[in-house]
Amino acid sequence: MIGLALYASVEVTQPDFVKLVTAAPKARQVLSQLLRPDLFTRESEVTTYGVALPVPCGSAPEGEFVSSGPRLEVEPRCAEERETVVVRGKELGKEVQVTLRWRLPDGNTLGIQRLTTDTEGNFETKVQVRPIVATKEGKPAALEAEVVLPGGRLVPSQALKDVVDAMFVTIFMALLATTLGTVLAIPLSFLAASNITRRGRVGSLIYYLVRTLLNLIRSYEPLVMATIFALIVGFGSPFAGILALVIVTTASLGKMFSESIESIDPGPIEAITATGANKAQVIWYGVVPQILPDFLSFTIYHWDINVRISTIIGFVGGGGIGDYLSKRTNAFEYSKAGTALLAIIIVVWALDFLSAQVRKKLV
């Protein structure tokens, strides 16, 4: 029987182990980038060199050139509209990125082109003079070369900053969802506890309805919930993930809370009831003190679970670190995806450790 089941499983799923082997080079390429997360980068030094260019000639003093060191030269030193001038960069740095632009008389800029210097740090290009760069009120436009020199101090990369921001969104998504889910789960758990509610026809009806509702909600995966809410409130919105987690958390904690209530010692309840206490007093003094440690422990544990789930529901538009990871993977930016994976591992490990320590103290 087991053999038939396994045979049917192979026939249905059609596993291709040969393809797994032939795809090894691609897997190696992807894994090599994932294992090199984009964490730090060298702070680039940006320097700007400029020279004034009167248009037309005689409308303003010509720019002064220096004869040594990093510099920008223009030939001729003034020009007429539509004329072409030769722009040279000298000693700017070996094979560095240069952005050439106009600095207009009103202070605004107009991009020309991006280029790279040669092995001696020089470049040469031709630029057409446009009417927009004409001198205004005696102030000429200027040609500027913005040079980016690498090799500065190590600073956090933009990917690391984006991942930290997305990770905080995920953590607080889980925290908010756990809080709201707990608030909703507490009253439902009392209604789903047989020793509290299932007395008489009305009580039994309420008990079975609430139990059925909790079991029904728990049958849906958070991914399904997140996909539905993403269609409603928009993909990539943390609100979609929060709504999905609230519903799942409510059902899960409601089930665990109700089982905790059902396992309490009936002795204190009977003693308090014998004194003539009403239903609310029996619950407050006889039930709550017994279930409070379990409630706190379950809530903290579920926050840990929700952080893990939040990283997954982001793939279906639930926002947070999962959404960032999905976008970087789809864009084949595996080093940035590796940064997100590293953050997920660290945060999940830290929360798992902290929640375990808190639960130990509560028990």
BELRA-V218564 format. One record per backbone hydrogen bond with DSSP energy under -0.5 kcal/mol. NH is the residue of the N-H (numbers start at 1). CO is the residue of the C=O. If there is no record, write none. Layout:
nh=NH co=CO
nh=NH co=CO
This chain:
nh=5 co=1
nh=6 co=2
nh=7 co=3
nh=8 co=4
nh=9 co=5
nh=10 co=6
nh=11 co=7
nh=12 co=8
nh=13 co=9
nh=14 co=10
nh=17 co=15
nh=20 co=16
nh=21 co=17
nh=22 co=18
nh=23 co=19
nh=24 co=21
nh=27 co=23
nh=28 co=24
nh=29 co=25
nh=30 co=26
nh=31 co=27
nh=32 co=28
nh=33 co=29
nh=34 co=30
nh=35 co=31
nh=36 co=33
nh=38 co=335
nh=39 co=37
nh=41 co=155
nh=43 co=153
nh=44 co=42
nh=45 co=149
nh=46 co=44
nh=47 co=45
nh=47 co=147
nh=49 co=145
nh=51 co=143
nh=53 co=141
nh=54 co=77
nh=56 co=79
nh=59 co=56
nh=63 co=52
nh=71 co=90
nh=73 co=88
nh=75 co=86
nh=79 co=54
nh=82 co=129
nh=83 co=80
nh=85 co=127
nh=86 co=75
nh=87 co=85
nh=87 co=125
nh=88 co=73
nh=89 co=123
nh=90 co=71
nh=92 co=121
nh=95 co=118
nh=96 co=93
nh=97 co=148
nh=98 co=115
nh=99 co=146
nh=100 co=98
nh=100 co=113
nh=101 co=144
nh=102 co=110
nh=103 co=142
nh=104 co=102
nh=104 co=108
nh=107 co=104
nh=110 co=102
nh=112 co=100
nh=113 co=100
nh=115 co=98
nh=117 co=96
nh=118 co=122
nh=121 co=118
nh=123 co=89
nh=125 co=87
nh=127 co=85
nh=129 co=83
nh=130 co=128
nh=133 co=130
nh=134 co=131
nh=135 co=55
nh=136 co=139
nh=139 co=136
nh=140 co=138
nh=141 co=53
nh=141 co=133
nh=142 co=103
nh=143 co=51
nh=144 co=101
nh=145 co=49
nh=146 co=99
nh=147 co=47
nh=147 co=145
nh=148 co=97
nh=149 co=45
nh=149 co=147
nh=150 co=148
nh=152 co=43
nh=155 co=41
nh=157 co=39
nh=161 co=157
nh=162 co=158
nh=163 co=159
nh=164 co=160
nh=165 co=161
nh=166 co=162
nh=167 co=163
nh=168 co=164
nh=169 co=165
nh=170 co=166
nh=171 co=167
nh=172 co=168
nh=173 co=169
nh=174 co=170
nh=175 co=171
nh=176 co=172
nh=177 co=173
nh=178 co=174
nh=179 co=175
nh=180 co=176
nh=181 co=177
nh=182 co=178
nh=183 co=179
nh=184 co=180
nh=185 co=181
nh=186 co=182
nh=187 co=183
nh=188 co=184
nh=189 co=185
nh=190 co=186
nh=191 co=187
nh=192 co=188
nh=193 co=190
nh=194 co=192
nh=196 co=193
nh=197 co=193
nh=198 co=193
nh=198 co=194
nh=199 co=197
nh=203 co=199
nh=204 co=200
nh=205 co=201
nh=206 co=202
nh=207 co=203
nh=208 co=204
nh=209 co=205
nh=210 co=206
nh=211 co=207
nh=212 co=208
nh=213 co=209
nh=214 co=210
nh=215 co=211
nh=216 co=212
nh=217 co=213
nh=218 co=214
nh=219 co=215
nh=219 co=216
nh=220 co=217
nh=224 co=221
nh=225 co=221
nh=226 co=222
nh=227 co=223
nh=228 co=224
nh=229 co=225
nh=230 co=226
nh=231 co=227
nh=232 co=228
nh=233 co=229
nh=234 co=230
nh=236 co=317
nh=237 co=234
nh=237 co=317
nh=240 co=237
nh=241 co=237
nh=241 co=318
nh=242 co=238
nh=243 co=239
nh=244 co=240
nh=245 co=241
nh=246 co=242
nh=247 co=243
nh=248 co=244
nh=249 co=245
nh=250 co=246
nh=251 co=247
nh=252 co=248
nh=253 co=249
nh=254 co=250
nh=255 co=251
nh=256 co=252
nh=257 co=253
nh=258 co=254
nh=259 co=255
nh=260 co=256
nh=261 co=257
nh=262 co=258
nh=263 co=259
nh=264 co=261
nh=269 co=265
nh=270 co=266
nh=271 co=267
nh=272 co=268
nh=273 co=269
nh=274 co=270
nh=275 co=271
nh=275 co=272
nh=276 co=273
nh=277 co=272
nh=282 co=278
nh=283 co=279
nh=284 co=280
nh=285 co=281
nh=286 co=282
nh=287 co=282
nh=287 co=283
nh=288 co=283
nh=290 co=287
nh=291 co=287
nh=292 co=288
nh=295 co=291
nh=296 co=292
nh=297 co=293
nh=298 co=294
nh=299 co=295
nh=300 co=296
nh=301 co=297
nh=302 co=298
nh=303 co=299
nh=304 co=300
nh=305 co=301
nh=306 co=302
nh=307 co=303
nh=308 co=304
nh=309 co=305
nh=310 co=306
nh=311 co=307
nh=312 co=308
nh=312 co=309
nh=313 co=309
nh=314 co=310
nh=315 co=312
nh=316 co=313
nh=317 co=314
nh=318 co=313
nh=319 co=314
nh=321 co=166
nh=324 co=320
nh=325 co=321
nh=326 co=322
nh=327 co=323
nh=328 co=324
nh=329 co=325
nh=330 co=326
nh=331 co=327
nh=332 co=329
nh=333 co=328
nh=334 co=332
nh=337 co=333
nh=338 co=334
nh=339 co=335
nh=340 co=336
nh=341 co=337
nh=342 co=338
nh=343 co=339
nh=344 co=340
nh=345 co=341
nh=346 co=342
nh=347 co=343
nh=348 co=344
nh=349 co=345
nh=350 co=346
nh=351 co=347
nh=352 co=348
nh=353 co=349
nh=354 co=350
nh=355 co=351
nh=356 co=352
nh=357 co=353
nh=358 co=354
nh=359 co=355
nh=360 co=356
nh=361 co=357
nh=362 co=358
nh=363 co=359
